[in-house]
Amino acid sequence: MLHDPSHRPQPITTAEIVLQPAEKEVLRRLVAELAEVAALPVHREKAELWRRLNDLESDRPMVWINEIPWHEMNVDDELTLRTKHPWAREWETTLRQTLYQWRHLPADMIVSDFMECPLAIHSSDFGIIEDVDLALTDRANPIVSRHFNIQIRDWPDLEKIQMPRITHVAAATEDRFRVMSEICAGLLPVRKVGQTHIWFTPWDYLIRWWGVTEAMVDLHERPDLVQAAVARMVAAWNTELDQFVAQNLLSADANNTRIGSGGYGFTRSLPPPAHGVGVQPQQMWGCSNAQIFSDVSPEMHWEFALKHDFPWLNRWGLTYYGCCEPLDFKLDLLRRIPNLRKVSMNYRIKLNRAVQNVADRYVFSYKPNPAVFATDEWHPEEARRELVAELERARGCHVEFIMKDISTVRYQPRRLWDWARLAMEVVEEHAR
């Protein structure tokens, strides 16, 4: 994630990465395992299925799982870290989680046949972070309840929202690339990768600084103030994007990059970019959402969110809209987005209305209810029945099932393993 509203971005160190031989051996062994997985022909087959989905030619519904409660998933020490260096531990975490997901809950995941070396990019961020009181039920779980302390109360407070500054710390990039190339030698090629898909969500940030109730009341009581705040957030994101373009720091996302709150971005509908960095926004996916507007009318959704998004959305080749807000009754609004391709639909929608409004014009990015994993007893057949019923009602749509926002599996990882297996059985049966 480019931005995290809970803390300020840390400076990027240029200190040389020095790993112990044992650490290098741990990482190389994991890379070797990943290389074997990446060489399997199934990834090319799955890439074509994702491509056909995103180009509205789908052969079958696709399934992907993310936002996994990793703190509950460790089995037989598969996720236990062995390295000590902070940078090595970050990379080891990624490698172990990728291998774990492939072994136990792959669904339609795709493993790249190269190793990404992310450019060392630093953003100064928006100048303001959340001030919260937290309520915890499980100290190991990063999912917490928040009470936001108000920081934006009136016009002068809008000045707290600053325009970000982007810096590429080239020396840090080269050092990462050197170490990764040494460890991956003879196993997988290493490629430098810049900023790919950008999660654009002005309202997710504003409510953290404004307060949820206060922001909703001000839609009516102080609309001019709200309009100005949203416009300033959009300007901040566009200012940042201008710098990515000027510094040639963008990389392609029409691949196994997550798009919006949905699945992968494979498509032929975008101008083909070269590998590496220096991609233009028109060759990429954009996205937006206004999750807090779940119960806001389409008219107010347009006035205080979507109309402000157009200077951002118009810069991209294709767009994904939505996250957790029900959008089944707002398709007339979303059709104003000229490059819209995928629409998020979650389990709170009226499914028949959503299917009628989406039809085969967009990808139906459906989010099943993750609460299925939180019950005292696990009922996989009930989960299966729900998926079957949803697919039957969505027949004729281009569907992806995205299981996300999984707060807990009650420390029983096999619940999620079961769901991945049964979901794949359901979509393959549906395609026959």
Secondary structure, DSSP 8 states (H G I E B T S, - for coil): ----TTS-------S-----HHHHHHHHHHHHHHHHHHTSTHHHHHHHHHHHHHTT--SS-EEEE-S--GGG---TTTT-----SHHHHHHHHHHHHHHHHHHH--TT----SSEEEE--EEE-TTS----EEEE-S-TT-S--EEEE-----SGGGGGGS----EEE-HHHHHHHHHHHHHHHTTT--EEEE-B------HHHHHHHHH-HHHHHHHHHH-HHHHHHHHHHHHHHHHHHHHHHHHTT-BB--SSSSB-TTSSB---SSS----SSB---GGGSEEEE--GGGTTS-HHHHIIIIIHHHHHHHTTSSEEEE-SSS--TT-HHHHTT-TTEEEEEEETTS-HHHHHHHHTTTSEEEEE--GGGGSSSS--HHHHHHHHHHHHHHTTTSEEEEEE------TT-THHHHHHHHHHHHHHHHHH-
